[in-house]
Structures are given as structure tokens and as C-alpha cells.
């Protein structure tokens, strides 16, 4: 996989073969980051279900101030650490933990990426925790990726600012009201 834009543009990261993950494809990532570019500058990122760290690293490459890269898979954590070492990234923290633990810590973020395993209800559960623990800064956004639009269930404290289907995948951007 390659970083598509910004400071690390063209650099390769590992992780396409981590069991149980499916990295965001380059064309989807390019479209997504073009859409959220105005939110990136000096933002604090939470990349839950980070896999290889692909989305969080792309955000750092494009002006994010700091990123928390979270996964509970040992191989994913090992790969993320290798990727940030190879790119000499220092403005991030890698966390091996369950997503619920991280969201219950009640830290605030500007952008949260939610790209969990598809056969789960983790998006709905994570969005509930994000709202109940006030994890999103004012004007913050949550980017959700799923194979079915109806799995992206959210409260009226969030509004859908963009939904787009890419092949068999939906990307929905929610903004805190």
C-alpha cells in the first residue's frame, strides 16, 4: 500500500496481508481525504480498528497534529509500529486495546475513523460510546466504513454530511451537531 498524498506521499506501508483486515483501497482513500481535507489541519485523530494504520498515517501525512492508532490484533499492532518506525513518525501513539476501552477513556478527538470487521455491529456500538462519552470535539467528524449502509446506525446528535458507495463498500461521514 502507498500513502497517496502529503508529507509521506508515495511511501509504502506494510499490512495488506494482516488476517481479518481489509485495507481501504487507494481510490476510496483518495476520494475520502479530498472530502475531509478541511478538517485535517492540526487535528487529533483516532483510528479505531486501525489494521495497518493506513488511515491514521494518511491523516498525519496530510496535516493532522497527532494520531492514536488502535487495534486489538497483535499482528496489526506489530505492523503499525513497523510502519511508523519506517516512516519516522513520532506524532502518534499505538494502542493495543479493545475499542470500548479506548472510547470509555473520554478523550476528545477531531476525527474518528471507524472501519471495523464487516460482520459486526461495532459501528453502532462505537457511535453510541462516542456520543455518551463525549469523545468528539465540536465540529468533529466520524468516518464510517461498512459493506451495508444500514449497519451505520447513529443518534440525532450526529448528522450525515456525506454518504458514498464504492463498489460493495459504503463510506459515511458524520458530523457532531
C-alpha positions in Angstrom: 0.0 0.0 0.0 1.1 3.5 -0.6 0.5 6.8 1.1 -1.4 8.8 -1.6 -0.7 12.4 -0.6 1.0 14.9 1.7 4.3 14.6 3.6 4.7 10.8 3.1 3.2 10.7 -0.4 4.5 7.7 -2.4 5.9 5.9 0.6 5.0 2.3 1.0 3.4 0.8 4.2 3.0 -2.8 5.1 -0.1 -4.6 6.1 -2.2 -5.7 3.2 -1.9 -9.3 4.4 -3.0 -9.0 8.0 -5.6 -11.7 8.6 -9.0 -10.3 9.4 -8.3 -6.8 7.9 -9.2 -5.3 4.5 -7.3 -2.0 3.9 -9.1 0.9 2.4 -8.4 0.9 -1.3 -6.4 3.7 -2.8 -9.3 5.2 -4.9 -11.6 5.3 -1.9 -8.8 6.7 0.3 -8.1 9.4 -2.3 -11.8 10.4 -2.5 -12.2 10.3 1.3 -9.2 12.5 2.0 -10.2 15.0 -0.7 -13.5 15.3 1.1 -12.1 15.8 4.6 -9.1 17.9 3.8 -10.5 21.0 5.5 -10.8 19.0 8.8 -7.3 17.6 8.8 -5.0 20.6 9.7 -3.9 20.3 13.3 -6.5 17.7 14.1 -6.3 14.9 16.7 -7.2 11.6 15.0 -8.5 8.4 16.5 -8.1 5.4 14.1 -10.1 2.6 15.8 -9.7 -0.9 14.2 -6.5 0.6 12.6 -5.2 -2.6 11.0 -2.0 -1.4 9.3 -2.5 2.3 10.4 -3.3 3.2 6.8 -5.9 5.9 7.5 -4.3 7.4 10.6 -0.9 7.6 8.8 -2.6 9.2 5.7 -4.2 11.8 8.0 -0.8 12.6 9.6 0.7 12.9 6.1 -1.9 15.5 5.3 -1.5 17.8 8.3 -3.1 16.1 11.3 -1.3 17.0 14.6 -1.5 13.7 16.3 -3.0 10.2 15.8 -4.0 7.4 18.1 -3.8 4.1 16.2 -5.8 1.4 18.0 -6.3 -2.3 17.3 -6.6 -5.3 19.5 -4.9 -7.7 17.0 -1.3 -8.4 17.9 -0.2 -8.7 14.2 -1.9 -5.4 13.4 -0.1 -3.6 16.3 3.2 -5.1 15.2 2.6 -3.9 11.6 1.5 -0.4 12.7 4.7 0.0 14.8 6.9 -1.1 11.9 5.1 1.3 9.6 5.5 4.3 11.9 9.2 3.4 12.5 9.9 3.1 8.8 8.3 6.5 8.1 10.0 8.0 11.2 6.6 9.2 12.6 6.7 10.5 16.1 3.4 12.3 16.5 1.3 9.2 17.2 0.6 6.6 19.8 -0.1 2.9 19.1 -2.6 1.3 21.5 -3.3 -2.4 21.7 -6.8 -2.4 23.2 -10.5 -3.1 22.6 -12.3 -0.1 21.1 -14.7 0.1 24.1 -11.8 0.7 26.5 -10.4 3.5 24.4 -13.8 5.2 24.0 -14.5 5.0 27.7 -11.3 6.9 28.4 -13.3 10.0 27.4 -10.5 11.7 25.4 -11.7 14.1 22.7 -10.8 13.8 19.0 -11.4 15.9 15.9 -11.7 12.9 13.5 -12.5 9.3 14.3 -12.1 6.6 11.7 -14.4 3.5 12.2 -13.6 0.7 9.9 -14.3 -2.5 11.9 -14.7 -6.0 10.7 -17.8 -6.0 8.5 -19.7 -8.9 10.1 -20.1 -7.0 13.4 -22.3 -4.3 14.9 -19.2 -2.4 16.2 -20.0 0.8 14.2 -23.3 1.2 16.0 -21.8 0.3 19.4 -18.8 2.6 18.9 -21.0 5.6 17.8 -23.1 5.2 21.0 -19.9 5.3 23.1 -18.5 8.2 21.2 -21.7 10.2 22.0 -22.2 9.0 25.6 -18.6 9.7 26.5 -18.4 12.9 24.6 -15.4 11.8 22.6 -15.8 14.2 19.6 -14.8 17.8 19.7 -17.2 20.5 18.5 -17.3 20.3 14.7 -15.7 16.9 14.9 -16.4 14.1 12.3 -16.6 10.4 12.3 -15.8 8.4 9.1 -17.6 5.0 9.0 -16.8 2.2 6.5 -19.1 -0.7 6.1 -20.4 -3.1 3.5 -24.0 -2.2 4.3 -25.4 1.3 4.8 -28.0 0.0 7.4 -25.1 -1.0 9.7 -24.2 2.6 10.2 -26.7 3.5 12.9 -26.3 6.8 14.7 -28.2 9.1 17.1 -29.7 12.5 16.3 -26.6 14.1 17.9 -24.8 13.3 14.6 -25.7 14.3 11.1 -24.8 12.6 7.9 -22.8 15.1 5.8 -21.8 12.6 3.1 -22.6 9.0 2.1 -21.0 7.4 -0.9 -20.9 3.8 -2.2 -17.7 2.4 -3.7 -18.4 -1.0 -5.2 -19.5 -3.1 -2.3 -18.4 -0.6 0.4 -20.2 2.4 2.0 -18.3 5.4 3.4 -20.4 7.7 5.6 -19.1 10.9 7.2 -21.0 12.0 10.3 -20.6 15.4 11.9 -21.3 16.3 15.5 -24.3 18.7 15.7 
